[in-house]
Amino acid sequence: MILIGAVMAVLIMLLRLLPLINWPATRKPGQMESKLADYVTSEWVRRHAAKQTNPINPTPENLKAGQGDFEEHCATCHGLDGSGENRFEADFYPPVAKLTDDDAQNWSDGELYFIISNGIPMTGMPGFSRNHDSKEIWGMILWVRHLAQLNPAEKAALESRAHMSVEQHQKMMEESHPGEVQPSSPKPGAESEHH
């Protein structure tokens, strides 16, 4: 009985203290926070995802369809190239996943399907299963896998299109807010032609 009371006291204390912490989306998560969030998310996905492989073959037609669905539904946040550079030019908390790195590519097909279908609670990742059939979701997974293996010509084409999108966005902002909008400046360390 004493143990239950102690646990309840700790929970109540946490519930009173947690709102006092500054949690803005512009803040980079600390190492401990990141590890805890990664652990909880990974365990949740691994426990609930089906153990299956992508039933769609990576033919040029299927890759093109997957790319189209990815660009329509995913690229706004994850970037055309899967880099995690979102078109909103905004900060996300937790940060948008980079789909070309080992963390994302190490998920199994079934785990990626689970994530895309269900989303991840309390992040910006929505679930797509209610409005998209499984073929579309598997096609997006094909494209996510392909993003990590882009050849130089494919990379250049996506970077060119991403750059054009940034310029189009800037032009639209200038037209809707004349004299108020400053030209976007590249992030420190970013290439001047890729935002």
Residue, then its C-alpha position, 0 to 999 in steps of 0.5 A: m500500500i505504501l508503494i502504491g502511495a509513493v508511485m501515485a505521489v511521484l506521478i502527481m508531482l510529474l504532472r505538476l512539474l512537466p507543464l513548467i518545462n519549456w517545450p517549444a518546437t524550436r528547441k532541439p530535444g536533449q539527448m535523454e529526451s531523444k533516447l526515451a522518445d526513440y525507445v518508446t516509439s520503436e518499441w510501440v512500432r515493433r510490437h504492433a507492426a506486422k512482419q511482412t515484406n513489400p508485396i509490390n515489386p520495384t518496377p519503374e512504373n511502381l516506383k513512379a507511382g510511389q514517387g507521385d504519392f510520396e510527393e503528394h502526401c509526404a514531401t511537404c514535411h520530409g522533402l522531395d529527397g527525404s532529407g527532412e527539410n520541410r517546405f514549411e520552413a518550420d521547426f517540428y518537435p520532434p524533428v521530421a525524420k530524415l528518410t534516407d538515413d540509417d534510422a529510417q532505412n533500418w525499419s522493416d517494410g512492415e514497420l514502415y507500413f505500420i508507421i505510414s498507416n497509423g501515424i505517430p501520436m504527438t508528432g507531426m506524422p499523420g496516419f494514412s490508412r483511412n483514406h489511402d489503400s494499401k497499394e498506395i502505402w506500399g508504393m510510398i515505401l518503395w519510394v522511401r527505400h529508393l530515396a536512399q539509393l538515388n543516383p546522381a542524376e535523380k538527386a540533381a533532378l530532385e534538388s532542382r525541383a526543390h529549389m524551384s519550389v522554394e523560389q515559387h513559395q518566396k514569389m507567392m509570399e512577396e506577392s501576398h505581402p508586398g514589401e514585408v517579405q525578406p528573401s529566404s536565406p540558406k540555413p548555416g552549412a546548407e548549399s546555396e542552391h538547396h534550401 
